[in-house]
Amino acid sequence: MMPVLEALAAGGVPVSVDTRKPGLMREAIAAGAAMVNDVTALSAPGAIEAAAKAPVAVCLMHMQGEPGTMQVNPGYQDVVREVREYLAGRIAAAERAGIARDRIVVDPGFGFGKTVEHNLALLRALAEFRQLGVALMAGLSRKAMLGKLTGREPRDRVHASVAAALMAVQNGAHIVRVHDVAATRDALAVWQALNS
């Protein structure tokens, strides 16, 4: 993986590396990664220090539970409030470690320890996360929630994914993670034309 990352970075392509392992973070940063995206919001021992030592962006994501069990009966009293408070705490921890606010992106973690209803509540209230004062990312593309809503397999969720990305941007997302780039860009171009 590192030779590919090094080649992309040398060619000026910004690369985001998804990992929660501090050792891999350090290797990826040394190879030229521009961002570290951590599903545990840099909570592993040594992770926040690894990210703080280099001028890279960080994405702090919310996840309830562990990847292997996170979808087994996830529960919240108030999903929007709890996720927002968790992310606010992780932003504060990152800043205390020396990570500047303009390097921080937050992701509410659609599909990571959340039911369809939790995900929809977060999407409806996404604008509230802008109050955190950092960039906001939404990753809804081809998620299981879209399959549950449409009855379609991942490869057939293009239209639902584009709709979800568009709604995320309308509701305040600065960044959307997508599989279907061209279709999403076209939808956003029309939306931007109507709102300019």
VMD Tcl script that draws the C-alpha trace (Angstrom):
set ca {
  {0.00 0.00 0.00}
  {2.75 2.51 0.88}
  {4.39 2.55 -2.59}
  {1.00 3.39 -4.13}
  {0.40 6.11 -1.55}
  {3.89 7.53 -2.15}
  {3.34 7.59 -5.92}
  {-0.02 9.34 -5.59}
  {1.36 11.88 -3.13}
  {4.36 12.55 -5.38}
  {1.92 13.24 -8.21}
  {0.10 15.82 -6.11}
  {-2.95 13.68 -5.34}
  {-4.22 14.23 -1.79}
  {-4.81 10.84 -0.17}
  {-6.90 10.07 2.90}
  {-5.98 6.95 4.84}
  {-8.66 5.16 6.86}
  {-7.13 3.62 9.98}
  {-7.45 3.58 13.75}
  {-3.94 2.16 14.28}
  {-1.31 4.73 15.33}
  {1.55 2.79 13.72}
  {-0.19 2.73 10.36}
  {-1.04 6.42 10.74}
  {2.63 7.26 11.17}
  {3.63 5.12 8.15}
  {0.92 6.63 5.96}
  {1.79 10.19 7.00}
  {5.48 9.52 6.28}
  {4.45 8.19 2.83}
  {2.57 11.41 2.07}
  {-1.01 10.96 3.29}
  {-2.85 14.28 3.48}
  {-5.56 13.08 5.86}
  {-6.10 10.45 8.52}
  {-9.69 9.25 8.76}
  {-10.30 7.37 12.01}
  {-13.61 5.64 12.80}
  {-12.70 5.90 16.50}
  {-11.91 9.64 16.35}
  {-8.26 9.21 17.38}
  {-9.22 7.56 20.67}
  {-6.73 4.64 20.56}
  {-3.64 5.12 22.74}
  {-1.07 7.07 20.72}
  {-3.40 7.90 17.82}
  {-3.97 11.54 18.61}
  {-0.24 12.07 19.14}
  {0.58 10.39 15.81}
  {-1.79 12.73 13.97}
  {-0.71 15.82 15.91}
  {2.95 15.45 14.96}
  {2.34 16.10 11.25}
  {0.48 18.83 9.36}
  {-2.25 16.49 8.11}
  {-6.02 16.84 8.24}
  {-7.90 14.49 10.52}
  {-11.44 13.16 10.24}
  {-12.99 12.35 13.59}
  {-15.88 9.94 13.18}
  {-18.51 8.74 15.63}
  {-19.05 5.01 16.01}
  {-21.04 3.27 18.72}
  {-19.42 -0.03 19.70}
  {-16.89 -1.98 17.65}
  {-16.98 -2.69 13.90}
  {-17.85 -6.36 14.37}
  {-20.80 -5.73 16.69}
  {-21.79 -2.10 16.14}
  {-25.04 -2.97 14.35}
  {-26.25 -5.35 17.07}
  {-29.06 -3.38 18.68}
  {-27.55 0.14 18.73}
  {-29.34 2.47 21.11}
  {-29.44 6.16 22.02}
  {-31.60 8.41 24.18}
  {-31.07 11.27 21.68}
  {-28.84 10.28 18.78}
  {-28.25 13.81 17.48}
  {-27.30 15.23 20.88}
  {-25.13 12.25 21.85}
  {-23.21 12.16 18.56}
  {-22.74 15.94 18.57}
  {-21.47 15.93 22.16}
  {-19.09 13.06 21.44}
  {-17.63 14.87 18.42}
  {-17.33 18.12 20.39}
  {-15.32 16.22 22.99}
  {-13.04 14.70 20.38}
  {-12.48 18.12 18.75}
  {-11.46 19.48 22.16}
  {-9.09 16.55 22.70}
  {-7.54 17.05 19.26}
  {-7.01 20.75 19.92}
  {-5.43 20.03 23.30}
  {-3.00 17.70 21.50}
  {-2.02 20.51 19.12}
  {-4.21 19.76 16.10}
  {-5.45 23.09 14.74}
  {-9.19 23.47 14.25}
  {-8.75 24.13 10.53}
  {-7.25 20.63 10.19}
  {-10.29 18.92 11.72}
  {-13.23 17.33 9.92}
  {-16.07 15.55 11.73}
  {-18.25 12.71 10.49}
  {-21.40 11.63 12.38}
  {-20.74 8.05 11.25}
  {-23.80 7.09 9.25}
  {-24.23 3.33 9.55}
  {-21.67 2.90 12.31}
  {-23.68 1.69 15.28}
  {-26.93 3.26 14.12}
  {-30.32 2.06 12.92}
  {-32.04 3.46 9.82}
  {-34.06 5.72 12.13}
  {-30.88 7.00 13.82}
  {-29.30 7.70 10.44}
  {-32.36 9.58 9.21}
  {-32.47 11.66 12.40}
  {-28.80 12.59 11.90}
  {-29.36 13.49 8.25}
  {-32.35 15.68 9.14}
  {-30.34 17.48 11.84}
  {-27.01 17.66 10.02}
  {-27.01 21.48 10.10}
  {-26.66 21.31 13.89}
  {-23.20 19.79 13.46}
  {-21.97 22.91 11.71}
  {-22.16 24.59 15.12}
  {-19.06 22.58 16.02}
  {-17.06 25.04 13.92}
  {-15.16 22.52 11.79}
  {-15.68 20.93 8.38}
  {-18.50 18.39 8.24}
  {-18.34 15.20 6.21}
  {-21.19 12.80 5.39}
  {-20.63 9.30 4.07}
  {-23.94 7.83 2.94}
  {-22.98 6.33 -0.41}
  {-24.38 2.82 -0.97}
  {-24.91 2.34 2.78}
  {-27.09 -0.46 4.15}
  {-29.66 2.12 5.25}
  {-30.24 2.98 1.60}
  {-30.70 -0.70 0.84}
  {-33.29 -0.97 3.60}
  {-35.13 2.08 2.29}
  {-35.06 1.03 -1.38}
  {-34.72 -2.77 -1.31}
  {-31.69 -2.55 -3.60}
  {-28.26 -4.17 -3.48}
  {-25.15 -1.95 -3.07}
  {-24.35 -1.81 -6.80}
  {-27.91 -0.63 -7.50}
  {-27.96 2.19 -4.95}
  {-26.57 4.91 -7.22}
  {-29.76 6.98 -7.32}
  {-30.38 6.66 -3.59}
  {-26.74 7.54 -2.89}
  {-26.89 10.65 -5.06}
  {-30.12 11.73 -3.37}
  {-28.58 11.18 0.07}
  {-25.45 13.15 -0.86}
  {-27.56 16.01 -2.17}
  {-29.63 16.09 1.02}
  {-26.47 16.00 3.12}
  {-25.07 19.04 1.30}
  {-28.42 20.84 1.56}
  {-28.36 20.15 5.29}
  {-24.84 21.47 5.85}
  {-22.21 18.91 4.82}
  {-19.03 20.44 3.40}
  {-17.69 17.10 2.14}
  {-19.46 13.97 0.89}
  {-17.80 10.58 0.51}
  {-19.18 8.91 -2.60}
  {-18.65 5.97 -4.93}
  {-20.46 7.49 -7.92}
  {-18.50 10.68 -8.42}
  {-19.82 11.82 -11.81}
  {-23.48 11.31 -10.92}
  {-23.03 13.11 -7.60}
  {-21.17 16.02 -9.22}
  {-23.93 16.45 -11.78}
  {-26.64 16.54 -9.09}
  {-24.65 19.01 -7.01}
  {-24.00 21.22 -10.07}
  {-27.75 21.54 -10.65}
  {-28.36 22.22 -6.94}
  {-25.62 24.87 -6.85}
  {-27.03 26.57 -9.96}
  {-30.43 26.83 -8.29}
  {-28.94 28.18 -5.08}
  {-26.45 30.69 -6.48}
}
mol new
graphics top color blue
foreach p $ca { graphics top sphere $p radius 0.5 }
foreach p [lrange $ca 0 end-1] q [lrange $ca 1 end] { graphics top cylinder $p $q radius 0.2 }
display resetview
